[in-house]
Amino acid sequence: HGMWSSANAHRVIQAVAAKNDAKRVLHFSVEFVGMVKPRDQLFTSMKHVGMKQGKMIVEVTTKNQVDETVLKGKAEITSPST
């Protein structure tokens, strides 16, 4: 479940923050903070938390159906080319 949870969090960041441009995601890291059990429903959310030298910093969180956090992560996304 860990690899799927991590890949799903990366997919959300790439689709939403990087507008489906994988090259814009410069750094991505996650921490597994809870256990995922069979048949758990997982919900992933993302929040823009700041800027660092022109790069967007986002945090991603995945929770289960009882609102327990199972994954936390961060990513740096470059600005789109103009």
C-alpha positions, 0 to 999 in steps of 0.5 A, a space after each residue: 500500500 505504501 508504494 501506491 499511496 506515494 504514487 497517488 500523492 505524486 499523481 495529485 501534485 503532478 496533475 494539479 500543481 504542475 498542470 500535468 507537466 512532470 518536469 515541473 516537479 523538482 522535489 517530492 518526498 513522503 513520510 508514512 505516518 499510519 497504517 493502511 489496512 485492506 479495504 481502507 478508503 484513502 483521500 488525498 489532498 494538497 495545499 499550497 503552503 509557500 514559495 521558495 526562490 520562485 518555486 511553489 511549495 506544496 504539502 500533500 496529505 492522505 487520510 483514511 475513512 476515519 480521518 487518520 493521516 497515513 501519509 504526509 509529503 512535500 514537493 517543490 514545483 517550478 513556475 510554468 514557462 512563459 
